[in-house]
Amino acid sequence: AKESGQKTLLIDLDLPLGDAGLGLGVTAQYSTADAVQNFARLDSNFLSRLVVKHSSGLFVLAAPGKLVNVQVTPEAVDKLMAVARQDFDYVVVDSGSRLDLSGSALFQPDAMIYLVSQVGISELRNSNRLISEFFVNDFPKLEIVLNRFTLSALGLDEEHITKALTRRAQWKIPEDNAAARKMQNTATPLAMSDSSISRVIRQMARAACGLSAESEKKKKIMGLF
């Protein structure tokens, strides 16, 4: 939302325990559950009443604040995505580990999937299994994000990591415990402050929007603040 200046929506589909709203410090009266439970009458006007706007300009369709039993079907997701894409330039979906939605619009050919993993034996193995099952062809497009990246943690070099994943990781989010704790304690998104994590997040956002990378000079200046 900040990098592109375009209308952007974040949908938390990590039901029933999604916490995107909590991380952003927003309180929502309605949620993703309301959208998927009433998808038959979902339109632009209805969706506009369900979302909340964050101070950054980002619109959020949050997961419910209480534990609810909601059935999320590919049909409901398809309708939600169709309506959202009519009203927003960018639609970002946190789908958690919902493999049951692989047949929905989330995996359509023009979608970009970000597979978030870590450099650990079990994480790399599970990522390998997901890639082999769902991304054997070029569609949907896939980019791998290695979170909390510390190359020396397991003594693995990048060649071994690439071999384990069957492809190269495009993004490496560095370990920065202080920045992560501050975000969790203050509900201030990492991208809204300056840290080693936020610099990579901003580069990811620019790439997703088709914008050129920030210059090395600007990145160095940003690091001073």
Secondary structure as GFF3:
##gff-version 3
##sequence-region A 1 225
A	DSSP	beta_strand	8	12	.	.	.	ID=ss1
A	DSSP	alpha_helix	20	24	.	.	.	ID=ss2
A	DSSP	alpha_helix	32	37	.	.	.	ID=ss3
A	DSSP	three_ten_helix	39	41	.	.	.	ID=ss4
A	DSSP	alpha_helix	44	50	.	.	.	ID=ss5
A	DSSP	beta_strand	52	53	.	.	.	ID=ss6
A	DSSP	beta_strand	59	61	.	.	.	ID=ss7
A	DSSP	alpha_helix	74	87	.	.	.	ID=ss8
A	DSSP	beta_strand	90	94	.	.	.	ID=ss9
A	DSSP	three_ten_helix	99	101	.	.	.	ID=ss10
A	DSSP	three_ten_helix	105	107	.	.	.	ID=ss11
A	DSSP	beta_strand	112	117	.	.	.	ID=ss12
A	DSSP	alpha_helix	121	134	.	.	.	ID=ss13
A	DSSP	beta_strand	141	149	.	.	.	ID=ss14
A	DSSP	three_ten_helix	151	153	.	.	.	ID=ss15
A	DSSP	alpha_helix	158	165	.	.	.	ID=ss16
A	DSSP	beta_strand	171	174	.	.	.	ID=ss17
A	DSSP	alpha_helix	177	186	.	.	.	ID=ss18
A	DSSP	three_ten_helix	190	192	.	.	.	ID=ss19
A	DSSP	alpha_helix	196	208	.	.	.	ID=ss20
A	DSSP	alpha_helix	216	222	.	.	.	ID=ss21
###
